[in-house]
Amino acid sequence: MTPTLTTPHAAATARELAPREQEALRHIAAGHTYLQTARHMGLSKHTVDAYLRRIRAKLNVSTTAEMTRVAIALGL
């Protein structure tokens, strides 16, 4: 099986994410830590963690690597 950088429902998935979720995903995909993301967004790291849990559920992924792959596929 060959890995791919696209997801079957990438366009639908992008619409499912709230703007702040997209922003958090962008930071994490860029390699920032939860704390760095929280500071940049003016949030607590617990709020960032909550955003990322919701993102994982919406995207049906379980790892940061998978989230990063989807972020790239979505152009974030």
C-alpha positions in Angstrom: 0.0 0.0 0.0 1.4 3.4 -1.0 0.9 6.3 1.4 -0.9 9.3 0.0 -1.1 13.0 1.0 -4.8 13.3 0.2 -7.8 12.2 2.1 -11.0 11.0 0.4 -13.1 13.7 2.0 -10.5 16.5 2.4 -12.8 19.3 1.2 -15.6 18.2 3.4 -13.2 17.8 6.3 -11.9 21.3 6.0 -15.4 22.7 6.2 -16.0 20.7 9.4 -13.1 22.4 11.3 -13.8 25.7 13.0 -11.5 28.6 12.2 -9.7 28.3 15.5 -9.3 24.5 15.1 -7.8 25.2 11.7 -5.4 27.6 13.2 -4.4 25.2 16.0 -3.9 22.4 13.4 -1.7 24.8 11.3 0.5 25.4 14.3 0.8 21.8 15.3 1.5 20.8 11.7 4.3 23.4 11.6 6.0 21.6 14.5 4.9 23.8 17.3 4.3 22.3 20.8 0.9 22.7 22.5 2.4 25.4 24.8 3.9 27.3 21.8 0.5 27.1 20.0 -1.4 28.2 23.1 0.9 31.2 23.6 0.6 32.3 20.0 -3.2 31.9 20.0 -3.6 33.5 23.4 -5.1 30.3 24.9 -4.3 27.9 27.7 -2.6 24.7 26.7 -5.7 22.9 27.9 -7.8 24.7 25.4 -5.4 23.8 22.6 -5.6 20.2 23.8 -9.4 20.3 23.6 -9.2 21.7 20.1 -6.8 19.0 19.0 -9.0 16.3 20.5 -12.0 17.6 18.6 -9.8 17.8 15.4 -8.7 14.2 15.9 -12.3 13.1 16.2 -13.5 15.1 13.2 -10.6 13.9 11.0 -10.8 10.3 12.4 -7.0 10.3 13.1 -5.2 9.3 16.2 -1.6 10.7 15.9 0.0 14.1 15.4 1.7 12.7 12.3 -1.7 11.8 10.8 -3.0 15.3 11.7 0.0 16.8 10.0 -0.6 14.7 6.9 -4.2 15.9 6.7 -3.2 19.5 7.3 -0.9 19.3 4.3 -3.6 17.7 2.2 -6.0 20.5 3.2 -3.4 23.2 2.4 -3.2 24.5 5.9 
